[in-house]
Amino acid sequence: MGEDNILIKKYLDGDQASLKVLIDKYTSPIYNFTSRFVSSIYRDDIVQDVFIKVWKKLASFDVEKSQFKTWIFIIARNTITDYLRKKKMVSFSSLDKEENFEDTIEDEMILPDEALERLQDKEMLDKILNELKDEYKTVLTLYYQEDMTFKEIGKILDKPLNTVKSYHHRALKILHQKLM
């Protein structure tokens, strides 16, 4: 049983401190993930909403079916999506389209080492990432900042594994083009 599952079990058995440990562990990753999609004005409220939803739904979380990390990022993504839809800040129709991974594969190196060196400038990276479609930005953030697998990201996005790989491939291609 993983550390998160032990903390969940302790909390459900009445140990309130276990929930605080769990929240402390995921506050920074959820905050960073949220900041990729909304301005700082709304970020704190959205992160708070995520943890309120986690608190309310924690009793229904099934440790046998899912990892807590994946589950909390699904809640975060859905909370961000709901917020943006309410504010009509972005169109999410592209999130609902299925894409054929095989049609997107090219036989070239996507992001060479020289381009990676140029990503050290945080301002430039943030500017480029903010120009990407939300699904691409989500995949890159979860894969590179949160060390999630494509399978875990697929669960969060509710997309097949090949679609997630396609998003990753396309995002890297766009980054490569913008950095060259």
C-alpha positions as CSV (number, residue, x, y, z in Angstrom):
1,M,0.0,0.0,0.0
2,G,1.5,3.4,-1.1
3,E,2.1,6.4,1.2
4,D,-1.0,8.2,-0.2
5,N,-3.3,5.2,0.4
6,I,-2.0,4.9,4.0
7,L,-2.7,8.6,4.6
8,I,-6.2,8.2,3.1
9,K,-7.0,5.2,5.2
10,K,-5.7,7.0,8.4
11,Y,-7.8,10.0,7.6
12,L,-10.9,7.9,7.0
13,D,-10.2,6.2,10.3
14,G,-10.4,9.6,12.0
15,D,-6.8,10.9,11.9
16,Q,-7.3,14.5,10.7
17,A,-3.6,15.2,10.5
18,S,-3.3,12.7,7.7
19,L,-5.4,14.8,5.4
20,K,-3.2,17.8,6.1
21,V,-0.1,15.8,5.1
22,L,-1.8,14.7,1.9
23,I,-2.9,18.3,1.1
24,D,0.6,19.7,1.9
25,K,2.1,17.0,-0.4
26,Y,-0.1,18.0,-3.4
27,T,-0.6,21.7,-2.9
28,S,2.4,22.8,-4.9
29,P,1.9,20.4,-7.8
30,I,-1.8,21.3,-8.1
31,Y,-0.9,25.0,-7.8
32,N,1.7,24.8,-10.5
33,F,-0.6,22.8,-12.8
34,T,-3.4,25.3,-12.3
35,S,-1.1,28.3,-13.0
36,R,-0.5,26.9,-16.5
37,F,-4.2,27.5,-17.4
38,V,-5.5,30.5,-15.4
39,S,-4.2,33.8,-14.3
40,S,-2.9,34.3,-10.7
41,I,-6.2,36.2,-9.9
42,Y,-8.2,33.0,-10.1
43,R,-5.6,30.4,-9.3
44,D,-5.9,30.4,-5.5
45,D,-9.7,30.0,-5.7
46,I,-9.4,27.1,-8.1
47,V,-6.8,25.3,-6.1
48,Q,-9.0,25.7,-3.0
49,D,-12.0,24.3,-4.9
50,V,-9.9,21.3,-5.9
51,F,-9.0,20.5,-2.3
52,I,-12.6,21.0,-1.1
53,K,-13.7,18.5,-3.8
54,V,-11.0,16.1,-2.7
55,W,-12.1,16.4,0.9
56,K,-15.8,15.9,0.1
57,K,-15.1,12.9,-2.2
58,L,-12.2,11.2,-0.4
59,A,-14.5,8.7,1.2
60,S,-15.6,7.5,-2.2
61,F,-12.0,7.2,-3.5
62,D,-11.2,3.6,-4.3
63,V,-7.5,2.8,-3.6
64,E,-7.8,-0.4,-5.5
65,K,-8.9,1.2,-8.8
66,S,-6.8,4.3,-9.0
67,Q,-3.8,6.2,-7.8
68,F,-4.5,9.2,-5.6
69,K,-2.1,11.4,-7.7
70,T,-4.0,10.6,-10.9
71,W,-7.4,11.1,-9.2
72,I,-6.5,14.5,-7.8
73,F,-5.2,15.7,-11.1
74,I,-8.4,14.6,-12.8
75,I,-10.3,16.7,-10.2
76,A,-7.9,19.6,-10.9
77,R,-8.4,19.4,-14.6
78,N,-12.2,19.2,-14.3
79,T,-12.2,22.1,-11.9
80,I,-10.1,24.3,-14.3
81,T,-12.3,23.2,-17.2
82,D,-15.5,24.1,-15.4
83,Y,-14.1,27.4,-14.3
84,L,-12.9,28.4,-17.8
85,R,-16.2,27.3,-19.4
86,K,-18.2,29.4,-16.9
87,K,-15.9,32.4,-17.7
88,K,-16.1,31.6,-21.4
89,M,-12.4,32.2,-21.5
90,V,-11.5,29.4,-23.9
91,S,-13.1,26.9,-26.3
92,F,-12.8,23.3,-25.2
93,S,-14.3,21.8,-28.4
94,S,-10.8,20.6,-29.4
95,L,-10.6,18.6,-26.1
96,D,-13.5,16.5,-27.2
97,K,-12.0,15.5,-30.6
98,E,-10.4,12.2,-31.1
99,E,-7.2,12.3,-33.1
100,N,-5.5,9.5,-35.0
101,F,-2.0,9.1,-33.6
102,E,-0.7,7.2,-36.7
103,D,-1.4,10.2,-38.9
104,T,0.9,12.5,-36.8
105,I,4.1,10.4,-36.7
106,E,7.1,11.8,-38.5
107,D,10.5,10.3,-38.8
108,E,12.5,13.2,-37.3
109,M,14.0,14.2,-34.0
110,I,11.5,16.5,-32.3
111,L,13.5,18.4,-29.7
112,P,17.3,18.3,-30.1
113,D,19.6,19.0,-27.2
114,E,20.4,22.5,-28.5
115,A,16.7,23.4,-28.2
116,L,16.5,22.1,-24.7
117,E,19.3,24.4,-23.6
118,R,17.3,27.4,-24.8
119,L,14.4,26.3,-22.6
120,Q,16.4,27.4,-19.5
121,D,15.0,30.9,-19.9
122,K,11.8,30.5,-17.7
123,E,10.1,33.6,-19.2
124,M,10.6,32.3,-22.8
125,L,9.4,28.8,-21.8
126,D,6.3,30.2,-20.1
127,K,5.5,32.4,-23.1
128,I,5.8,29.5,-25.5
129,L,3.8,27.1,-23.3
130,N,1.0,29.6,-22.9
131,E,0.7,29.7,-26.7
132,L,0.0,26.0,-26.9
133,K,-3.4,24.4,-26.9
134,D,-4.6,23.4,-23.5
135,E,-4.4,19.7,-24.1
136,Y,-0.7,20.0,-25.3
137,K,0.2,22.2,-22.3
138,T,-1.5,19.7,-19.9
139,V,0.5,16.8,-21.3
140,L,3.8,18.6,-21.1
141,T,3.1,19.9,-17.6
142,L,2.0,16.5,-16.2
143,Y,4.7,14.6,-18.1
144,Y,7.7,16.8,-17.4
145,Q,6.8,18.6,-14.2
146,E,4.8,15.9,-12.4
147,D,6.7,12.9,-13.8
148,M,3.4,11.2,-14.8
149,T,3.3,8.4,-17.4
150,F,1.3,8.8,-20.6
151,K,-1.1,6.2,-19.3
152,E,-1.7,8.3,-16.1
153,I,-2.1,11.4,-18.2
154,G,-4.6,9.6,-20.4
155,K,-6.7,8.8,-17.4
156,I,-6.7,12.5,-16.4
157,L,-7.6,13.7,-19.8
158,D,-10.0,10.8,-20.4
159,K,-8.2,10.1,-23.7
160,P,-6.7,6.9,-25.2
161,L,-2.9,6.4,-24.7
162,N,-2.2,7.0,-28.4
163,T,-4.0,10.4,-28.3
164,V,-1.9,11.5,-25.3
165,K,1.2,10.4,-27.2
166,S,0.0,12.4,-30.2
167,Y,-0.5,15.5,-28.1
168,H,3.0,15.1,-26.7
169,H,4.5,14.6,-30.1
170,R,2.7,17.7,-31.5
171,A,3.5,19.8,-28.5
172,L,7.2,19.0,-28.8
173,K,7.1,19.7,-32.6
174,I,5.6,23.1,-31.9
175,L,8.2,23.8,-29.2
176,H,10.9,22.8,-31.6
177,Q,9.5,25.2,-34.3
178,K,9.3,28.1,-31.9
179,L,12.8,27.6,-30.5
180,M,14.5,27.4,-33.9
